[in-house]
Amino acid sequence: MFFRWLKKYVPRGIYARAALILILPVLLLQLLVSVVFIQRHFDGVTRLMTSAVSIELRFLVDTVNNAPDLSAASAALSRIDAPLEILSDLPAIDPPDVDIKPFVDLTGNTVIGTLRSGVANIIAISLADRRRVNLWVETIHGPLRLEFSRRRVSASNPHQLLVIMVVMGALMTAVAYIFLRNQLRPIKRMAAAAADYGKGRITPFSPTGAVEVRSAGMAFLDMRNRLERQTQSRTMMLSGVSHDLRTPLTRLRLGLSMLDDTDVAPLLRDVDDMQQLLDAFLDFARSDAGDRLEPVIPGDLVTAVLDDASRTGQAVSLAAIEGTAEEVGLRPMAIRRALDNLINNALRYGSRAEIGVSVTDRAVRFWVEDDGPGIPPEHREDAINPFVRLDPARNQDKGSGVGLGLSIVSDIARTHGGVLRLGESARLGGLMAELVLAR
């Protein structure tokens, strides 16, 4: 439970976590040294020095109390306070009622406590002057003020140790962070290259840094190169398949069309179905082959798709174009193919459809809504899988299909680092298909 609560406050970035790893041990070490060294060493030294001075103070107080009168006490003090390097004033005027100690005095409490335990009848102790100690003691001849150097009771300059610790700790942390940042930078660059590749972009990347980081970078490059070779091989194979299969089908259709037999019509429909199935398979396997990333305005793509739909007489209208009209790196042919598939799918099961786009700083969202029967929530994930036809959800008697329309859209979304989401249209009551692409 504690670790779950702590996880919410831990930085997410690698640089911030590295800084935390560096700073936290330094702070804990400084705190430990401060407690152990200052509280024990300086307090112990201060207590010993103050105890030695207390002996001299008790001697002065006893000398005053043993004097028969005030003049004899003053004469005795004048003979011994100078050799002891202690200034005296008898009787003292207006002694304070309470002890005076600055808030930031590290050893002040130890000095006051040791003096009060070593000298009797102390009225007050003042440490207001950091260089001097003033002490008032009650005697039989009146209040006695004693003044001596602070160095005689306190270890000199304990704050300098703290200053040195803080300055050197900050300096060493900064130096360590600079070196660590140089080791983390290759990881950030590799993560950025991997993220760009997931969005369909190939970013130049060369492995640098430590041996382990270089190995991970080389593994990433090998994986990316293998995927690129597989994509190129698939493209070349599809070009051959397209040529080898379309040509015989075209010859077969031409040959059948020249026959006058009434039994030829079903055969022509079979050839057309085969052609349609072949086009669907090639469209699914081709995805974005031959299409490169280009800076385009998403709203212009939607407008172009609407123009094509209006020329073909499709009942498609514009829902909204939201966000800024700035260019985004997309594959325009693939996006138009995806939107065409969504519109055809919407009009296949509904009477009208709406299309819209929303552009934000992090994503581009296209959506197509229809007034058809929609897809139940428990079947939406299956609907995206290739070659799946959901008879209970959508009436498959309305036209032919092989269950590849949504799969093609989903594949195009993945090549852009995005996702295809299916939901319910709040305005039209049918299916809402959202094509969300990462920027």
C-alpha positions as CSV (number, residue, x, y, z in Angstrom):
1,M,0.0,0.0,0.0
2,F,2.8,2.4,0.9
3,F,4.7,1.7,-2.4
4,R,1.5,2.3,-4.4
5,W,1.0,5.7,-2.6
6,L,4.7,6.5,-3.1
7,K,4.6,5.6,-6.8
8,K,2.2,8.5,-7.5
9,Y,4.9,11.0,-6.4
10,V,7.9,9.4,-8.1
11,P,8.9,11.3,-11.3
12,R,8.1,9.5,-14.6
13,G,10.9,10.9,-16.7
14,I,14.3,9.1,-16.8
15,Y,16.2,12.4,-16.2
16,A,14.1,13.3,-13.2
17,R,14.5,9.8,-11.8
18,A,18.2,9.9,-12.3
19,A,18.4,13.3,-10.5
20,L,16.4,11.8,-7.6
21,I,18.7,8.8,-7.4
22,L,21.7,11.2,-7.2
23,I,20.3,13.8,-4.9
24,L,18.5,11.6,-2.4
25,P,21.6,9.7,-1.2
26,V,23.6,12.9,-1.0
27,L,20.9,14.5,1.2
28,L,20.6,11.5,3.4
29,L,24.4,11.3,3.8
30,Q,24.6,15.0,4.7
31,L,21.8,14.6,7.2
32,L,23.5,11.6,8.7
33,V,26.8,13.4,9.0
34,S,25.1,16.5,10.5
35,V,23.3,14.4,13.1
36,V,26.3,12.2,14.0
37,F,29.2,14.6,13.7
38,I,27.7,18.0,14.7
39,Q,25.3,16.7,17.4
40,R,27.9,14.4,18.9
41,H,31.3,15.8,18.1
42,F,30.6,19.6,18.3
43,D,28.2,19.2,21.3
44,G,30.8,17.0,23.1
45,V,33.6,19.4,22.4
46,T,31.4,22.4,23.4
47,R,30.4,20.7,26.6
48,L,34.1,20.0,27.6
49,M,35.2,23.6,26.8
50,T,32.2,25.1,28.7
51,S,32.9,22.8,31.7
52,A,36.5,24.1,31.8
53,V,35.3,27.8,31.8
54,S,32.7,27.0,34.5
55,I,35.5,26.2,36.9
56,E,36.9,29.7,36.4
57,L,33.5,31.2,36.8
58,R,32.8,29.4,40.0
59,F,36.2,30.6,41.3
60,L,35.2,34.2,40.6
61,V,31.8,33.8,42.1
62,D,33.3,32.2,45.3
63,T,35.8,35.0,45.5
64,V,33.0,37.6,45.5
65,N,30.9,35.7,48.0
66,N,33.9,35.3,50.4
67,A,34.7,39.0,50.4
68,P,33.5,40.9,53.5
69,D,32.0,43.8,51.6
70,L,31.4,45.2,48.1
71,S,34.7,47.1,47.8
72,A,36.7,44.1,48.9
73,A,34.9,42.0,46.3
74,S,35.5,44.5,43.5
75,A,39.2,44.7,44.5
76,A,39.5,40.9,44.4
77,L,37.8,40.7,41.0
78,S,40.2,43.4,39.6
79,R,43.2,41.3,40.6
80,I,42.1,38.0,39.0
81,D,39.6,38.7,36.1
82,A,42.3,40.1,33.8
83,P,44.6,37.0,34.0
84,L,41.5,34.8,33.4
85,E,40.5,36.9,30.4
86,I,37.1,37.5,31.9
87,L,35.5,41.0,32.2
88,S,33.5,41.6,35.4
89,D,31.0,44.2,36.5
90,L,29.8,44.3,40.2
91,P,27.1,45.2,40.8
92,A,25.5,44.7,37.4
93,I,22.8,47.0,36.2
94,D,19.4,45.7,34.8
95,P,20.2,42.0,34.2
96,P,17.8,40.2,31.8
97,D,15.2,37.9,33.1
98,V,15.6,35.1,30.6
99,D,18.3,33.6,28.5
100,I,19.0,35.1,25.1
101,K,20.0,32.8,22.2
102,P,19.9,33.3,18.4
103,F,17.6,30.8,16.6
104,V,20.4,29.6,14.3
105,D,23.0,29.1,17.1
106,L,23.9,25.4,16.8
107,T,25.7,25.0,20.1
108,G,23.9,27.6,22.1
109,N,21.7,25.2,24.0
110,T,24.7,23.1,25.0
111,V,26.6,26.2,26.2
112,I,23.6,27.5,28.3
113,G,22.8,24.1,29.7
114,T,26.4,23.3,30.7
115,L,26.9,26.8,32.3
116,R,23.7,26.5,34.4
117,S,24.7,23.0,35.6
118,G,28.3,24.1,36.4
119,V,27.6,27.5,38.0
120,A,25.0,28.1,40.7
121,N,22.6,31.0,41.0
122,I,22.8,32.1,37.4
123,I,20.2,34.8,36.6
124,A,20.5,34.8,32.8
125,I,22.9,34.0,29.9
126,S,23.1,36.1,26.7
127,L,24.5,34.8,23.5
128,A,23.2,37.7,21.4
129,D,26.7,38.7,20.5
130,R,28.1,35.8,18.6
131,R,31.6,36.7,19.7
132,R,31.0,37.2,23.4
133,V,29.2,35.4,26.2
134,N,27.5,37.5,28.9
135,L,26.5,35.8,32.2
136,W,24.7,37.3,35.2
137,V,25.1,35.5,38.6
138,E,23.4,36.3,41.9
139,T,25.9,37.0,44.7
140,I,25.7,38.3,48.3
141,H,26.9,41.7,47.0
142,G,24.4,41.9,44.2
143,P,24.2,40.7,40.5
144,L,27.6,39.9,39.0
145,R,28.1,40.2,35.2
146,L,30.8,38.1,33.7
147,E,31.9,38.5,30.0
148,F,34.3,36.3,28.1
149,S,35.0,35.2,24.5
150,R,32.6,32.7,22.8
151,R,35.6,30.8,21.4
152,R,36.4,29.6,24.9
153,V,33.1,27.6,25.2
154,S,32.2,26.6,21.6
155,A,34.0,24.7,18.9
156,S,34.9,27.3,16.3
157,N,32.8,27.8,13.2
158,P,30.5,24.7,13.2
159,H,28.4,26.3,10.4
160,Q,31.3,26.2,8.0
161,L,31.1,22.4,8.0
162,L,27.5,22.6,6.9
163,V,28.3,25.2,4.2
164,I,31.1,23.0,2.9
165,M,28.9,19.9,2.9
166,V,26.1,21.7,1.0
167,V,28.4,23.3,-1.6
168,M,30.5,20.2,-2.2
169,G,27.4,18.0,-2.3
170,A,25.7,20.3,-4.9
171,L,28.9,20.4,-6.9
172,M,29.5,16.7,-6.9
173,T,25.8,16.1,-7.7
174,A,25.9,18.5,-10.7
175,V,29.1,16.8,-12.0
176,A,27.6,13.3,-11.6
177,Y,24.4,14.4,-13.2
178,I,26.3,15.7,-16.3
179,F,28.1,12.4,-16.7
180,L,24.9,10.4,-16.1
181,R,23.0,12.6,-18.6
182,N,25.5,11.6,-21.3
183,Q,24.8,8.0,-20.5
184,L,21.0,8.5,-20.6
185,R,20.9,10.5,-23.8
186,P,21.4,7.5,-26.1
187,I,18.5,5.7,-24.3
188,K,16.3,8.7,-24.9
189,R,17.4,8.9,-28.6
190,M,16.7,5.2,-29.0
191,A,13.3,5.5,-27.4
192,A,12.4,8.4,-29.7
193,A,13.5,6.4,-32.7
194,A,11.4,3.5,-31.6
195,A,8.4,5.7,-31.0
196,D,8.8,7.3,-34.4
197,Y,9.1,3.9,-36.1
198,G,5.9,2.8,-34.3
199,K,4.2,5.9,-36.0
200,G,5.5,4.9,-39.4
201,R,8.5,7.3,-39.4
202,I,12.1,6.2,-39.9
203,T,14.4,8.5,-37.8
204,P,18.2,8.4,-38.3
205,F,19.7,6.7,-35.3
206,S,23.3,5.5,-34.5
207,P,24.0,3.6,-31.3
208,T,26.2,5.4,-28.8
209,G,26.9,5.3,-25.1
210,A,27.8,2.4,-22.9
211,V,28.4,-1.1,-24.2
212,E,25.0,-2.4,-23.0
213,V,23.2,0.7,-24.5
214,R,25.1,0.2,-27.8
215,S,24.0,-3.5,-27.9
216,A,20.4,-2.5,-27.3
217,G,20.7,0.1,-30.1
218,M,22.2,-2.4,-32.5
219,A,19.4,-4.9,-31.7
220,F,16.8,-2.2,-32.4
221,L,18.5,-1.3,-35.8
222,D,18.6,-5.0,-36.8
223,M,14.9,-5.4,-35.9
224,R,14.0,-2.3,-37.9
225,N,16.0,-3.4,-40.9
226,R,14.4,-6.9,-40.8
227,L,10.9,-5.4,-40.7
228,E,11.8,-3.1,-43.6
229,R,13.1,-6.0,-45.7
230,Q,10.0,-7.9,-44.9
231,T,7.8,-5.0,-46.0
232,Q,9.7,-4.6,-49.2
233,S,9.5,-8.3,-49.9
234,R,5.8,-8.2,-49.3
235,T,5.4,-5.3,-51.6
236,M,7.3,-7.0,-54.4
237,M,5.3,-10.2,-53.8
238,L,2.0,-8.3,-54.0
239,S,3.1,-6.6,-57.3
240,G,3.7,-10.1,-58.8
241,V,0.4,-11.5,-57.4
242,S,-1.5,-8.5,-58.7
243,H,-0.2,-8.9,-62.2
244,D,-0.3,-12.7,-62.3
245,L,-3.9,-13.0,-61.0
246,R,-5.5,-10.0,-62.6
247,T,-4.4,-10.9,-66.1
248,P,-6.0,-14.4,-66.2
249,L,-9.2,-13.1,-64.6
250,T,-9.4,-10.3,-67.2
251,R,-8.9,-12.8,-70.1
252,L,-11.5,-15.1,-68.6
253,R,-14.0,-12.3,-68.3
254,L,-13.4,-11.1,-71.8
255,G,-13.7,-14.7,-73.1
256,L,-17.0,-15.2,-71.2
257,S,-18.4,-11.9,-72.4
258,M,-18.0,-13.0,-76.0
259,L,-20.3,-16.0,-75.5
260,D,-24.0,-15.6,-76.0
261,D,-25.1,-18.5,-73.8
262,T,-27.5,-17.5,-71.1
263,D,-25.5,-19.6,-68.6
264,V,-22.6,-17.3,-69.0
265,A,-24.1,-14.6,-66.7
266,P,-23.6,-16.6,-63.5
267,L,-20.0,-17.3,-64.5
268,L,-19.4,-13.6,-65.1
269,R,-20.8,-12.8,-61.7
270,D,-18.4,-15.4,-60.2
271,V,-15.5,-13.8,-62.1
272,D,-16.6,-10.4,-60.7
273,D,-16.8,-11.8,-57.2
274,M,-13.3,-13.3,-57.6
275,Q,-12.0,-9.9,-58.8
276,Q,-13.6,-8.2,-55.8
277,L,-12.2,-10.7,-53.4
278,L,-8.7,-10.4,-55.0
279,D,-8.9,-6.6,-54.7
280,A,-10.0,-6.9,-51.0
281,F,-7.1,-9.3,-50.2
282,L,-4.6,-7.1,-52.0
283,D,-5.9,-4.0,-50.3
284,F,-5.6,-5.7,-46.9
285,A,-2.1,-7.0,-47.5
286,R,-0.9,-3.8,-49.2
287,S,-1.8,-1.4,-46.3
288,D,0.4,1.7,-46.9
289,A,2.8,0.2,-49.4
290,G,4.1,2.9,-51.7
291,D,2.7,5.7,-49.5
292,R,5.1,8.0,-47.6
293,L,4.6,10.4,-44.8
294,E,3.7,13.8,-46.0
295,P,2.7,17.0,-44.2
296,V,-1.0,17.4,-44.9
297,I,-3.9,19.2,-43.2
298,P,-6.4,16.6,-41.8
299,G,-9.3,18.8,-42.6
300,D,-8.4,18.8,-46.3
301,L,-8.4,15.0,-46.4
302,V,-11.9,15.0,-45.0
303,T,-13.0,17.6,-47.5
304,A,-11.5,15.5,-50.4
305,V,-13.3,12.4,-49.1
306,L,-16.6,14.3,-49.0
307,D,-16.1,15.6,-52.5
308,D,-15.5,12.0,-53.8
309,A,-18.6,10.8,-51.9
310,S,-20.8,13.6,-53.3
311,R,-19.7,12.8,-56.9
312,T,-20.7,9.2,-56.5
313,G,-24.0,10.1,-54.9
314,Q,-23.3,8.8,-51.4
315,A,-25.3,10.1,-48.5
316,V,-22.3,11.5,-46.5
317,S,-22.3,14.8,-44.7
318,L,-19.7,16.7,-42.6
319,A,-20.0,16.4,-38.9
320,A,-17.2,18.8,-37.8
321,I,-13.7,19.9,-38.4
322,E,-12.2,20.7,-35.0
323,G,-8.8,22.0,-33.9
324,T,-6.2,24.0,-35.7
325,A,-5.6,23.8,-39.4
326,E,-2.0,22.9,-39.2
327,E,-0.1,20.3,-41.1
328,V,0.4,16.8,-39.7
329,G,2.7,14.0,-40.9
330,L,0.4,11.4,-42.4
331,R,0.2,8.9,-45.3
332,P,-2.6,10.6,-47.3
333,M,-3.4,7.7,-49.6
334,A,-3.6,5.3,-46.6
335,I,-5.8,7.7,-44.6
336,R,-8.2,8.2,-47.6
337,R,-8.4,4.5,-48.1
338,A,-9.3,4.0,-44.5
339,L,-11.9,6.8,-44.6
340,D,-13.4,5.4,-47.8
341,N,-13.6,1.9,-46.2
342,L,-15.3,3.4,-43.1
343,I,-17.8,5.3,-45.2
344,N,-18.6,2.3,-47.4
345,N,-19.0,0.2,-44.3
346,A,-21.4,2.8,-42.8
347,L,-23.5,3.1,-45.9
348,R,-23.6,-0.6,-46.4
349,Y,-25.6,-1.0,-43.2
350,G,-27.2,2.4,-42.9
351,S,-28.9,5.0,-45.0
352,R,-26.6,8.0,-44.2
353,A,-23.2,8.7,-42.6
354,E,-21.3,11.7,-41.1
355,I,-17.6,12.2,-41.1
356,G,-15.5,14.5,-39.0
357,V,-11.9,15.2,-37.7
358,S,-10.4,16.7,-34.6
359,V,-6.8,17.8,-34.3
360,T,-5.0,18.2,-30.9
361,D,-1.4,18.6,-29.8
362,R,-1.1,14.9,-29.2
363,A,-3.4,13.1,-31.7
364,V,-5.6,13.4,-34.8
365,R,-9.0,11.8,-34.6
366,F,-11.1,11.0,-37.6
367,W,-14.6,9.6,-37.0
368,V,-17.4,8.2,-39.2
369,E,-21.0,7.7,-37.8
370,D,-24.0,6.0,-39.3
371,D,-27.6,5.3,-38.6
372,G,-27.4,1.5,-39.0
373,P,-27.8,-1.3,-36.4
374,G,-24.3,-0.8,-35.0
375,I,-22.2,-3.5,-33.4
376,P,-22.8,-4.8,-29.9
377,P,-20.0,-4.0,-27.4
378,E,-19.1,-7.7,-26.9
379,H,-18.5,-8.1,-30.7
380,R,-16.6,-4.9,-31.5
381,E,-13.2,-6.4,-30.9
382,D,-13.9,-9.4,-33.1
383,A,-15.2,-7.1,-35.9
384,I,-11.7,-5.6,-36.3
385,N,-10.1,-9.0,-36.8
386,P,-9.6,-10.0,-40.5
387,F,-12.1,-12.4,-42.2
388,V,-14.7,-12.0,-39.4
389,R,-18.3,-11.4,-40.4
390,L,-20.7,-10.6,-37.6
391,D,-24.0,-11.8,-38.8
392,P,-25.9,-11.2,-35.5
393,A,-24.6,-7.6,-35.3
394,R,-24.7,-6.4,-38.9
395,N,-27.0,-7.7,-41.7
396,Q,-24.5,-9.4,-44.1
397,D,-27.2,-9.9,-46.8
398,K,-26.6,-6.3,-47.8
399,G,-23.8,-6.7,-50.3
400,S,-20.9,-9.0,-50.4
401,G,-17.8,-8.8,-48.3
402,V,-15.0,-10.9,-46.8
403,G,-14.7,-9.1,-43.4
404,L,-11.6,-7.0,-44.3
405,G,-12.9,-3.4,-44.3
406,L,-12.3,-2.7,-40.6
407,S,-9.2,-4.8,-40.5
408,I,-7.6,-2.6,-43.3
409,V,-8.5,0.5,-41.3
410,S,-7.1,-1.0,-38.1
411,D,-3.8,-1.9,-39.9
412,I,-3.5,1.7,-41.3
413,A,-4.1,3.1,-37.8
414,R,-1.3,0.9,-36.4
415,T,1.1,2.1,-39.1
416,H,0.5,5.6,-37.8
417,G,1.0,4.6,-34.2
418,G,-2.8,4.8,-33.6
419,V,-5.8,2.7,-33.0
420,L,-9.3,2.0,-34.4
421,R,-12.1,2.3,-31.8
422,L,-15.6,1.3,-32.3
423,G,-18.5,2.7,-30.3
424,E,-22.1,3.9,-30.5
425,S,-23.1,7.1,-32.3
426,A,-24.9,9.4,-29.9
427,R,-26.4,11.5,-32.7
428,L,-27.3,8.9,-35.4
429,G,-27.8,5.9,-33.1
430,G,-25.6,3.5,-35.2
431,L,-21.9,2.7,-35.2
432,M,-19.2,5.3,-34.6
433,A,-15.8,4.3,-35.9
434,E,-12.9,6.5,-34.6
435,L,-9.5,6.5,-36.3
436,V,-7.1,7.9,-33.6
437,L,-3.6,8.6,-34.9
438,A,-0.7,9.7,-32.7
439,R,1.2,12.8,-33.7
